[in-house]
Amino acid sequence: MVMRTYDGSAGDVDYGTIGSGYASYRRPDERIAHVIAEALGDARTVLNVGAGTGSYETEARTITAVEPSLAMRVQRPAQLATAIDAVAEAPPSQMGSSTRR
C-alpha cells in the first residue's frame, strides 16, 4: 500500500508542504521537452502519472493526468486536463480520458 500525506502526496516528497507556488517558479526545460516529444512520437493519447502542474503537457495530445497531491492539482492551468486523484500503484478502475477544463 502506498503511503500518502494529508494532501495526497505519495512517496518521499510532501508537495502539500513544499509545493506552494510551485507553478509560479517551475518552468519546463526545453531540452527535456524535446526528449519527451521525441519519445512520444505521433502518439495522440498520453497517460501522465505524477503529472504535477502539467509542465510538459501540451494541448496537441489527449492527456489523462494522474496526480496524488492536491497542492499540485490545484495549480494546473485551466487549459490542461484536470488531474485524477490517484497513484500509479492504485489507479482508479475506470480511467478514461480527462476532459479539458
C-alpha positions as CSV (number, residue, x, y, z in Angstrom):
1,M,0.0,0.0,0.0
2,V,1.3,3.5,-0.9
3,M,1.6,5.9,2.0
4,R,0.0,9.3,1.2
5,T,0.3,12.6,3.2
6,Y,-2.6,14.8,4.3
7,D,-2.8,16.4,0.8
8,G,-2.5,13.2,-1.0
9,S,1.2,13.4,-1.9
10,A,2.7,9.9,-2.3
11,G,6.3,8.7,-1.9
12,D,9.0,10.6,-0.2
13,V,8.1,14.2,-1.1
14,D,5.3,16.2,0.6
15,Y,4.1,18.6,-2.0
16,G,1.4,19.8,0.4
17,T,4.3,21.4,2.3
18,I,6.8,22.3,-0.5
19,G,4.5,22.7,-3.5
20,S,3.0,26.0,-2.5
21,G,3.5,28.3,-5.5
22,Y,5.3,25.6,-7.5
23,A,3.6,26.5,-10.8
24,S,4.9,30.1,-10.5
25,Y,8.6,29.2,-10.4
26,R,8.7,25.8,-12.1
27,R,9.5,26.2,-15.8
28,P,9.9,23.5,-18.3
29,D,13.4,22.8,-19.7
30,E,13.3,22.9,-23.5
31,R,15.8,20.0,-23.7
32,I,13.6,17.8,-21.6
33,A,10.5,18.8,-23.5
34,H,12.3,17.8,-26.7
35,V,13.3,14.4,-25.4
36,I,9.7,13.8,-24.2
37,A,8.2,14.9,-27.6
38,E,10.6,12.6,-29.5
39,A,9.8,9.7,-27.2
40,L,6.1,10.2,-27.7
41,G,6.4,10.5,-31.4
42,D,3.0,10.7,-33.1
43,A,1.1,9.3,-30.0
44,R,-2.2,11.1,-29.7
45,T,-3.1,10.0,-26.2
46,V,-0.8,10.0,-23.1
47,L,-1.1,8.8,-19.5
48,N,0.9,11.2,-17.4
49,V,1.4,9.7,-14.0
50,G,2.7,12.1,-11.4
51,A,1.5,14.9,-13.7
52,G,2.1,17.7,-11.2
53,T,1.2,21.1,-12.6
54,G,1.5,19.8,-16.2
55,S,4.8,21.5,-17.1
56,Y,5.4,19.2,-20.0
57,E,1.9,18.6,-21.2
58,T,0.6,20.0,-24.5
59,E,-2.9,20.6,-25.8
60,A,-1.9,18.9,-29.0
61,R,-2.4,15.5,-27.3
62,T,-5.2,14.0,-25.3
63,I,-3.8,13.7,-21.8
64,T,-5.0,11.6,-18.9
65,A,-3.3,13.2,-16.0
66,V,-2.8,11.4,-12.6
67,E,-1.5,13.4,-9.7
68,P,-1.9,12.4,-6.0
69,S,-1.1,15.8,-4.5
70,L,-4.0,18.3,-4.1
71,A,-1.4,21.1,-3.8
72,M,-0.2,20.2,-7.3
73,R,-3.6,19.5,-8.9
74,V,-5.0,22.9,-8.0
75,Q,-2.1,24.7,-9.7
76,R,-2.7,23.1,-13.1
77,P,-3.5,25.7,-15.7
78,A,-7.2,25.7,-16.8
79,Q,-6.4,24.8,-20.4
80,L,-4.9,21.4,-19.3
81,A,-6.7,18.2,-18.5
82,T,-8.0,18.0,-14.9
83,A,-5.8,15.6,-13.0
84,I,-7.2,12.4,-11.4
85,D,-6.5,12.0,-7.7
86,A,-4.7,8.7,-7.7
87,V,-1.3,7.0,-7.5
88,A,0.4,4.7,-10.1
89,E,0.2,1.8,-7.8
90,A,-3.5,2.1,-7.3
91,P,-5.2,3.7,-10.3
92,P,-8.9,4.1,-10.5
93,S,-10.6,1.1,-12.1
94,Q,-12.2,3.1,-14.9
95,M,-9.6,5.7,-16.0
96,G,-10.9,7.4,-19.2
97,S,-9.6,10.4,-21.0
98,S,-9.8,13.5,-18.9
99,T,-11.6,16.4,-20.4
100,R,-10.2,19.9,-20.9
101,R,-11.5,22.4,-18.4
